[in-house]
Amino acid sequence: KELSYSLLLPAQTTSISTGLIIRPTQAIWIDLTVFEQWLTPQNNSLERASSYYSKLNWQFTKTLGVRAIQQTTFSDGTPSIFANVLLTWMKHPGTEAYLGASWNFSESNDKVSLSEQQIFLKYTHLFSL
C-alpha cells in the first residue's frame, strides 16, 4: 500500500511499463517507453495515469551530438506534454558546451497551451595544472 497524497489516504497502486530501444545506425538510437499506473485510494474510485516517453539521440561526430525528448502524460484523461532538445559539444570530459530548450504544455479550458518555456546555454572548461 501507498499513500494518495491528494486525499491523504492509504491506496493500492498497480503499475506496468515496457520499453524498446531501436539502434538503426551506430550514431542514432531511439528509446520508447510506455508506463501505466492505477491508484485506488481507500473507499474512493480508481485513478489512472498513462505516460508515453520517447528519446532520440544522434551523435553527429565524436564531439557533437543532439538529444530530443518528448513525454506525454494523461492523468484521469487530462494531458500534459513535455519536450526538450539538447545540443552537446564535448571536447573531453570537463570541457563541454550545452545549448538546450524545454517546453511544458498543459490543458486548460479544453485547450492545450504552452505553460512553461526555457532556453539555456552552459559552458564548462577544465583547467589542469
C-alpha positions as CSV (number, residue, x, y, z in Angstrom):
1,K,0.0,0.0,0.0
2,E,1.0,3.6,-0.7
3,L,-0.4,7.0,0.2
4,S,-2.6,9.0,-2.1
5,Y,-1.1,12.4,-1.5
6,S,-4.1,14.3,-2.9
7,L,-6.5,12.6,-0.5
8,L,-4.1,11.6,2.3
9,L,-5.5,8.1,2.4
10,P,-3.9,4.7,2.0
11,A,-4.1,3.5,-1.6
12,Q,-3.3,0.4,-3.6
13,T,-1.0,1.0,-6.6
14,T,-0.5,-1.2,-9.6
15,S,1.8,-0.2,-12.5
16,I,3.3,-1.7,-15.6
17,S,5.9,-0.4,-18.1
18,T,7.5,-1.6,-21.2
19,G,10.3,-0.2,-23.3
20,L,12.0,-0.6,-26.7
21,I,15.4,0.7,-27.8
22,I,16.0,0.9,-31.6
23,R,19.5,1.4,-32.9
24,P,19.2,1.9,-36.8
25,T,22.8,3.1,-37.1
26,Q,25.8,3.4,-34.7
27,A,25.2,7.1,-34.4
28,I,21.4,7.1,-33.8
29,W,19.3,5.4,-31.1
30,I,15.7,5.8,-30.2
31,D,14.3,4.9,-26.8
32,L,10.5,4.4,-26.5
33,T,8.7,3.7,-23.1
34,V,5.1,3.2,-22.1
35,F,4.1,3.4,-18.4
36,E,0.6,2.8,-17.0
37,Q,-0.3,3.2,-13.3
38,W,-3.6,2.6,-11.5
39,L,-4.2,4.0,-8.0
40,T,-7.1,3.0,-5.8
41,P,-7.4,5.2,-2.7
42,Q,-9.2,3.6,0.3
43,N,-13.0,4.0,-0.2
44,N,-12.5,6.1,-3.4
45,S,-12.7,5.4,-7.2
46,L,-9.8,4.2,-9.4
47,E,-7.4,6.8,-10.8
48,R,-5.4,6.1,-13.9
49,A,-2.2,7.7,-15.3
50,S,-0.5,6.9,-18.6
51,S,2.8,8.1,-19.8
52,Y,4.5,7.9,-23.2
53,Y,8.2,8.7,-23.4
54,S,10.4,8.9,-26.5
55,K,14.0,9.9,-26.8
56,L,16.2,10.3,-29.9
57,N,20.0,10.6,-29.6
58,W,22.0,11.4,-32.7
59,Q,25.8,11.6,-32.3
60,F,27.0,13.6,-35.4
61,T,30.7,13.4,-34.6
62,K,32.8,12.2,-31.6
63,T,32.4,15.7,-30.0
64,L,29.0,16.9,-31.3
65,G,25.5,15.3,-30.6
66,V,21.9,16.2,-30.1
67,R,19.2,14.7,-27.9
68,A,15.4,15.2,-28.2
69,I,12.9,14.1,-25.6
70,Q,9.1,14.1,-25.7
71,Q,6.9,12.8,-22.9
72,T,3.1,12.9,-22.9
73,T,1.2,12.1,-19.7
74,F,-2.5,11.6,-19.2
75,S,-3.8,11.7,-15.7
76,D,-7.6,11.0,-15.5
77,G,-7.8,12.0,-19.2
78,T,-6.0,15.3,-18.8
79,P,-2.9,15.6,-21.0
80,S,0.4,17.3,-20.2
81,I,3.3,17.3,-22.7
82,F,7.0,17.9,-22.0
83,A,9.5,18.4,-24.8
84,N,13.3,19.0,-24.6
85,V,16.1,19.5,-27.1
86,L,19.8,19.5,-26.1
87,L,22.8,20.1,-28.4
88,T,26.0,18.9,-26.8
89,W,29.6,19.6,-27.7
90,M,32.2,17.8,-25.6
91,K,35.9,18.2,-26.4
92,H,36.7,15.9,-23.4
93,P,35.1,15.4,-20.0
94,G,35.2,18.8,-18.2
95,T,35.4,20.9,-21.4
96,E,31.9,21.0,-22.8
97,A,29.1,23.2,-24.0
98,Y,25.3,22.7,-24.0
99,L,22.6,24.6,-25.8
100,G,19.1,23.4,-24.9
101,A,15.4,24.3,-24.7
102,S,12.4,22.8,-23.0
103,W,8.7,23.3,-23.2
104,N,5.8,22.2,-21.0
105,F,2.3,22.2,-22.4
106,S,-0.8,21.6,-20.2
107,E,-4.6,21.6,-20.8
108,S,-6.8,24.4,-19.5
109,N,-10.4,25.1,-20.7
110,D,-10.2,22.1,-23.1
111,K,-7.3,23.6,-24.9
112,V,-3.6,22.6,-24.8
113,S,-1.3,25.6,-24.3
114,L,2.3,26.4,-23.5
115,S,2.7,26.8,-19.8
116,E,6.5,27.0,-19.4
117,Q,9.4,27.5,-21.8
118,Q,13.1,27.6,-21.0
119,I,16.2,28.1,-23.2
120,F,19.7,27.7,-21.7
121,L,23.4,27.7,-22.6
122,K,26.1,26.2,-20.4
123,Y,29.9,26.1,-20.9
124,T,32.5,24.5,-18.7
125,H,36.2,24.4,-19.1
126,L,38.6,22.1,-17.3
127,F,41.8,23.8,-16.3
128,S,44.6,21.4,-15.4
129,L,48.0,22.2,-13.9
